[in-house]
Amino acid sequence: MIVGLFLLGGVGAAARFWVDGAIRARRSDPMPVATMTINVVGSLLIGVLLGLQLGGVLAPDGFAMLATGFCGGFTTFSTAMVEAARLLQDGDVRRAWGSVALTLVLSVAAASAGVAVTSVLT
């Protein structure tokens, strides 16, 4: 299990690096869209995984490894807070609070949607 967590965490971090770079290459907006997208997608995936576990499709150990390993490596809420702090330091209070609020609301909604949809399908 520990080795699986390490490996999946590394894969998740590599996936985050790739997605972040792909989004940033297409956007120059000061709003941290790449980080918000990564966190919302990761939250959706955690919700799907939880729905699969609750439906008996995914074993608890599999859920723990995928949610904690891959999704833990993929999501980056600490970076979201650093980016919000940088926006505040730049005097962009509206974007800072907007990014925090959007990340929180959309991530919780995505996780909930993932559980709900997967629960219906299993």
N, C-alpha and C positions, 0 to 999 in steps of 0.2 A: 504494500500500500504506500509506504513512504517513497519508494522509487517511482511509483506511478504518479504520486503528487509532484515530485520534482520534475519528472519528464513532462507531464501535462502543464505544469506551471511555466516551464520553458517554452513549450509550444504556444501557450496562451500569450506570453510576453512577446514572442516573435510575431504572432498574428497581430497583436496590438501595434507593434512597430510598423508593420506593413500597412495596416489600415490607416493609421495615423498619417503616415507619409503619403498615401494615396489621396487622402482627403485634403491635407495641407497643400499638396501640389496643385489642387484645383481651386483653392479658396485663399484669399488673403485678408479676409475679414478679421477684425480683432476679437470677435466673439469666438470662444474656444469650441467650435463646432465639431472638430475631430474628437476631442476628448468626450464631449457630450454624446456623440454618436456611439463611440466605443462603450461608454457606460450604459447607455440605454440598450444596445444590442446584447451586451453581456448580461444585463438584468433580465431581458427577455429569455435568453438561453437558460439562465438559472431557473426561471419560472417554468420553462418547458421541462427541464430536468426534474424539478420537484413534482410536476404533474405526472411525469413518467414513473417516478418513485411511488407516489401516492396510488397510482393505478396498478402497481405491481409489475410494471414492465422493466424497471431499473432497480437493481439491488441497492440497498443503502450504501454499501461500500463504493459502488459505481457512481452513485450520486455524489458522495463525498469527494471522490477523486476528480470527477469532472467539474463539479461546482467550485470546489476549493482550489483544485489544481489549475485546470484550464481557465475557468472564468476568473479565478483570483489573479492569475497572471495576465489575463486579457483586460479586465477592468482596471480603472485607475482613478479612484475617487480622490486619492491624495493629490494627484496632478490637477484634478478639477479645482481643488481648494487653493493650490498654489497659483493657478491661472486666475482665479477670482481675486486673490490677494494682489497679484500684479496689476489687474485692472483697477483695483481700489487705489494702489499706489500711483497709478497713472491718472487718477481723478475720474475714472469712468465708472462711477457708482452704479449707474443704471445697468450697464452690461454685467458688472460684477454680480449684483444681486439677481439679475435676470438669469445668468448662467447657473448660479447656485439653485435658484428656484426651479428652473427648467430641468436641470439634471435630477433633482430630487423627485419632482412630480412625474416626469416621464419615465424615470427608472422604476419607480414603484408601480406605475401603471403598466409598464412593459412586463415586469415580473408577474403581476397579477393576471395580465392577459395570457401570458405563457402558461400559467397554472390552469386558468379557466379553459383555454382552448385544448390543452393536452388532456385535461380531465374529461372533457366531452368526447375526445377521440379514443380514449383508452377504456 
